[in-house]
Every structure is written in C-alpha cells, then in structure tokens.
Amino acid sequence: MSSSINFSILATFILSSLLFFLPRTIIATLEPNSPKLLKNACTGYTEGWNSSFCLEIMKSHPQIVLAKDLLHLTLSIIETGLINAIKTQIYIEENRKENIQESRRALDQCHNLYDHIIGVYKGALIHVKKQKLYDIAGAEFSMAANNAEYCENWLNIYDTIDADISSGNQIIKYLSLSGYNAVNDLMIADWITKRM
C-alpha cells in the first residue's frame, strides 16, 4: 500500500516538474485549455486589428494558454502584460542613457508612458483579483493600449527607429485590448451569475 502511495507521489512530482520545466516553445504549441476564450479575447474592433497575430502572442505565453476560465485568462493577460511592460521600460531606460538628444526626447516620453502602463496593469491586477471591479480594469486596459500607441507616436515624431520598443508597444497594445475583451466578458458573466 505504501509503495503505491509513494509511486503516485513520485509520479505527481515528476509530472508537475516536467510541466514546470518544459521550454516555453513546447508549452506554446499546446492547444489552449479553452480555444474559444482566446478567440473571443482576440476579437478585434479597431482598424488594422490582426486576430491571427493576437492569437500568436497569446499562444506564446504558457500561462495564457493554460488559463482555464475567464478569470484566469484575464489575470494571465495582466501578469504577462506587466512583465512585458517592465522589460520594455528597462530596455528604454538602458537606451535612453546612450542616445542623442532627439532620440532621447522620444525615449523620455516612452519611459514616462511605460511608468503609467505598469501602474495601470498593477491597478488592473488589484481590481480583478481582489475587488472584482471589472469595469475599472477594462478602463485600465484601454489606457495601457493607448499609452503604447502614444509611445509609438513619439518614436515616429522624433524619427526614432527601434524595433524592440516598437515590438514592445505592439505586444502591450494587443495584450491590453485582449485583456479588455476578456475582462468585459468576465464582467458580463459575473453579472449573469449574480442575477441567477
């Protein structure tokens, strides 16, 4: 009896260790727990929206792919967006120090905008996870997407070409607008549940 318990504990440990240590690319090829959740989150309402690109971004992040419901999807998008925003801001900070004056102005603006993006993602995390203020989180997602767009505009105004910052802006924009869709679906589902 005890050897079967030990075997099941060992098997559980090995399985969870494998899942934890699987390379990101392997996990990203897994099918989402709920493809419909990701598809709905990647439904675009703006001109130039690329749903396939959105799904590609979402599927490249294991915690998003493995989300089991709207709440976990929304939280995963927030956490992934926060990580990406911090990485982009660090990159901007490093490049700000070594750039010429014209480029530095754009980078300063982007740095400030990413301060705000990080703040609204942190706020969205609290509003979704602890307070269930989904409408406020939706507004925060919208602000983050707008700020990423503003950063891109500042780069264009000062003729600053930086593929890494532009890529960070695009990822934040898609994560934010997908998060907006997910949190709105979550708000509707929560409202329906409360009415039952």
TORDREN-453788 format. One record per residue (C-alpha): x, y, z; residue number from 1. Coordinates in steps of 0.1 Angstrom, whole numbers. Layout:
@X->X | Y->Y | Z->Z | n->NUM
...
***
This chain:
@X->0 | Y->0 | Z->0 | n->1
@X->27 | Y->25 | Z->10 | n->2
@X->47 | Y->17 | Z->-22 | n->3
@X->17 | Y->26 | Z->-44 | n->4
@X->13 | Y->58 | Z->-24 | n->5
@X->50 | Y->66 | Z->-28 | n->6
@X->48 | Y->58 | Z->-65 | n->7
@X->18 | Y->81 | Z->-70 | n->8
@X->35 | Y->109 | Z->-51 | n->9
@X->66 | Y->104 | Z->-72 | n->10
@X->46 | Y->103 | Z->-104 | n->11
@X->28 | Y->135 | Z->-95 | n->12
@X->61 | Y->152 | Z->-86 | n->13
@X->77 | Y->142 | Z->-119 | n->14
@X->47 | Y->153 | Z->-139 | n->15
@X->45 | Y->187 | Z->-123 | n->16
@X->83 | Y->191 | Z->-126 | n->17
@X->81 | Y->183 | Z->-163 | n->18
@X->53 | Y->208 | Z->-168 | n->19
@X->72 | Y->235 | Z->-149 | n->20
@X->105 | Y->230 | Z->-167 | n->21
@X->91 | Y->224 | Z->-202 | n->22
@X->106 | Y->250 | Z->-225 | n->23
@X->83 | Y->279 | Z->-234 | n->24
@X->82 | Y->269 | Z->-271 | n->25
@X->70 | Y->234 | Z->-263 | n->26
@X->42 | Y->247 | Z->-240 | n->27
@X->32 | Y->273 | Z->-265 | n->28
@X->25 | Y->246 | Z->-291 | n->29
@X->-1 | Y->230 | Z->-267 | n->30
@X->-37 | Y->237 | Z->-275 | n->31
@X->-53 | Y->262 | Z->-252 | n->32
@X->-74 | Y->249 | Z->-224 | n->33
@X->-103 | Y->268 | Z->-240 | n->34
@X->-96 | Y->279 | Z->-276 | n->35
@X->-129 | Y->298 | Z->-275 | n->36
@X->-116 | Y->320 | Z->-246 | n->37
@X->-86 | Y->330 | Z->-266 | n->38
@X->-105 | Y->335 | Z->-298 | n->39
@X->-130 | Y->358 | Z->-280 | n->40
@X->-102 | Y->377 | Z->-264 | n->41
@X->-86 | Y->383 | Z->-298 | n->42
@X->-117 | Y->396 | Z->-315 | n->43
@X->-107 | Y->430 | Z->-327 | n->44
@X->-129 | Y->460 | Z->-330 | n->45
@X->-103 | Y->485 | Z->-343 | n->46
@X->-90 | Y->492 | Z->-378 | n->47
@X->-59 | Y->472 | Z->-386 | n->48
@X->-65 | Y->446 | Z->-359 | n->49
@X->-49 | Y->413 | Z->-367 | n->50
@X->-67 | Y->384 | Z->-348 | n->51
@X->-41 | Y->359 | Z->-360 | n->52
@X->-12 | Y->379 | Z->-347 | n->53
@X->-32 | Y->384 | Z->-314 | n->54
@X->-36 | Y->346 | Z->-311 | n->55
@X->1 | Y->341 | Z->-319 | n->56
@X->10 | Y->365 | Z->-290 | n->57
@X->-14 | Y->348 | Z->-266 | n->58
@X->-2 | Y->313 | Z->-275 | n->59
@X->34 | Y->323 | Z->-270 | n->60
@X->28 | Y->327 | Z->-232 | n->61
@X->22 | Y->295 | Z->-213 | n->62
@X->1 | Y->309 | Z->-185 | n->63
@X->-23 | Y->324 | Z->-210 | n->64
@X->-25 | Y->292 | Z->-230 | n->65
@X->-32 | Y->272 | Z->-198 | n->66
@X->-59 | Y->296 | Z->-185 | n->67
@X->-90 | Y->275 | Z->-176 | n->68
@X->-116 | Y->302 | Z->-174 | n->69
@X->-122 | Y->340 | Z->-180 | n->70
@X->-109 | Y->350 | Z->-146 | n->71
@X->-76 | Y->331 | Z->-150 | n->72
@X->-73 | Y->343 | Z->-186 | n->73
@X->-77 | Y->379 | Z->-175 | n->74
@X->-52 | Y->375 | Z->-147 | n->75
@X->-27 | Y->358 | Z->-170 | n->76
@X->-30 | Y->386 | Z->-195 | n->77
@X->-25 | Y->412 | Z->-168 | n->78
@X->6 | Y->394 | Z->-154 | n->79
@X->20 | Y->388 | Z->-189 | n->80
@X->14 | Y->425 | Z->-199 | n->81
@X->30 | Y->437 | Z->-167 | n->82
@X->61 | Y->416 | Z->-173 | n->83
@X->64 | Y->428 | Z->-209 | n->84
@X->59 | Y->464 | Z->-199 | n->85
@X->86 | Y->462 | Z->-173 | n->86
@X->110 | Y->446 | Z->-198 | n->87
@X->103 | Y->472 | Z->-224 | n->88
@X->107 | Y->500 | Z->-198 | n->89
@X->141 | Y->486 | Z->-187 | n->90
@X->152 | Y->484 | Z->-224 | n->91
@X->141 | Y->521 | Z->-229 | n->92
@X->159 | Y->531 | Z->-197 | n->93
@X->191 | Y->515 | Z->-209 | n->94
@X->189 | Y->531 | Z->-244 | n->95
@X->179 | Y->565 | Z->-230 | n->96
@X->213 | Y->569 | Z->-214 | n->97
@X->233 | Y->564 | Z->-246 | n->98
@X->211 | Y->582 | Z->-272 | n->99
@X->214 | Y->615 | Z->-289 | n->100
@X->192 | Y->644 | Z->-279 | n->101
@X->164 | Y->640 | Z->-305 | n->102
@X->160 | Y->603 | Z->-298 | n->103
@X->163 | Y->608 | Z->-261 | n->104
@X->132 | Y->630 | Z->-261 | n->105
@X->111 | Y->602 | Z->-276 | n->106
@X->127 | Y->577 | Z->-252 | n->107
@X->119 | Y->600 | Z->-222 | n->108
@X->83 | Y->602 | Z->-233 | n->109
@X->81 | Y->564 | Z->-238 | n->110
@X->97 | Y->559 | Z->-204 | n->111
@X->71 | Y->580 | Z->-187 | n->112
@X->43 | Y->563 | Z->-207 | n->113
@X->56 | Y->529 | Z->-196 | n->114
@X->55 | Y->541 | Z->-160 | n->115
@X->18 | Y->547 | Z->-165 | n->116
@X->13 | Y->514 | Z->-183 | n->117
@X->30 | Y->495 | Z->-154 | n->118
@X->8 | Y->514 | Z->-129 | n->119
@X->-24 | Y->507 | Z->-147 | n->120
@X->-15 | Y->470 | Z->-151 | n->121
@X->-9 | Y->468 | Z->-113 | n->122
@X->-42 | Y->485 | Z->-107 | n->123
@X->-60 | Y->461 | Z->-130 | n->124
@X->-45 | Y->432 | Z->-111 | n->125
@X->-59 | Y->445 | Z->-79 | n->126
@X->-92 | Y->454 | Z->-94 | n->127
@X->-97 | Y->420 | Z->-110 | n->128
@X->-81 | Y->397 | Z->-83 | n->129
@X->-92 | Y->414 | Z->-51 | n->130
@X->-120 | Y->438 | Z->-57 | n->131
@X->-139 | Y->424 | Z->-88 | n->132
@X->-141 | Y->459 | Z->-102 | n->133
@X->-140 | Y->447 | Z->-138 | n->134
@X->-153 | Y->479 | Z->-154 | n->135
@X->-123 | Y->498 | Z->-139 | n->136
@X->-99 | Y->471 | Z->-151 | n->137
@X->-114 | Y->475 | Z->-186 | n->138
@X->-106 | Y->512 | Z->-185 | n->139
@X->-71 | Y->504 | Z->-173 | n->140
@X->-65 | Y->480 | Z->-202 | n->141
@X->-77 | Y->507 | Z->-226 | n->142
@X->-53 | Y->533 | Z->-210 | n->143
@X->-24 | Y->508 | Z->-214 | n->144
@X->-32 | Y->502 | Z->-250 | n->145
@X->-34 | Y->540 | Z->-257 | n->146
@X->-1 | Y->547 | Z->-239 | n->147
@X->17 | Y->520 | Z->-260 | n->148
@X->2 | Y->537 | Z->-291 | n->149
@X->14 | Y->572 | Z->-278 | n->150
@X->49 | Y->558 | Z->-273 | n->151
@X->49 | Y->546 | Z->-309 | n->152
@X->37 | Y->581 | Z->-320 | n->153
@X->66 | Y->597 | Z->-300 | n->154
@X->91 | Y->575 | Z->-318 | n->155
@X->76 | Y->585 | Z->-351 | n->156
@X->76 | Y->622 | Z->-343 | n->157
@X->113 | Y->621 | Z->-335 | n->158
@X->122 | Y->597 | Z->-363 | n->159
@X->134 | Y->572 | Z->-338 | n->160
@X->135 | Y->537 | Z->-352 | n->161
@X->138 | Y->510 | Z->-326 | n->162
@X->123 | Y->476 | Z->-335 | n->163
@X->125 | Y->464 | Z->-299 | n->164
@X->105 | Y->493 | Z->-285 | n->165
@X->80 | Y->491 | Z->-314 | n->166
@X->76 | Y->454 | Z->-308 | n->167
@X->71 | Y->460 | Z->-270 | n->168
@X->44 | Y->486 | Z->-279 | n->169
@X->27 | Y->462 | Z->-302 | n->170
@X->27 | Y->434 | Z->-277 | n->171
@X->13 | Y->457 | Z->-250 | n->172
@X->-14 | Y->470 | Z->-274 | n->173
@X->-25 | Y->435 | Z->-283 | n->174
@X->-24 | Y->422 | Z->-247 | n->175
@X->-42 | Y->452 | Z->-234 | n->176
@X->-70 | Y->451 | Z->-259 | n->177
@X->-73 | Y->413 | Z->-255 | n->178
@X->-74 | Y->419 | Z->-217 | n->179
@X->-101 | Y->445 | Z->-223 | n->180
@X->-122 | Y->419 | Z->-242 | n->181
@X->-116 | Y->392 | Z->-216 | n->182
@X->-124 | Y->414 | Z->-186 | n->183
@X->-156 | Y->427 | Z->-203 | n->184
@X->-167 | Y->390 | Z->-209 | n->185
@X->-158 | Y->384 | Z->-172 | n->186
@X->-179 | Y->413 | Z->-161 | n->187
@X->-209 | Y->401 | Z->-181 | n->188
@X->-205 | Y->365 | Z->-168 | n->189
@X->-203 | Y->378 | Z->-133 | n->190
@X->-234 | Y->399 | Z->-138 | n->191
@X->-253 | Y->369 | Z->-152 | n->192
@X->-242 | Y->347 | Z->-123 | n->193
@X->-254 | Y->373 | Z->-97 | n->194
@X->-288 | Y->376 | Z->-114 | n->195
@X->-294 | Y->338 | Z->-112 | n->196
***
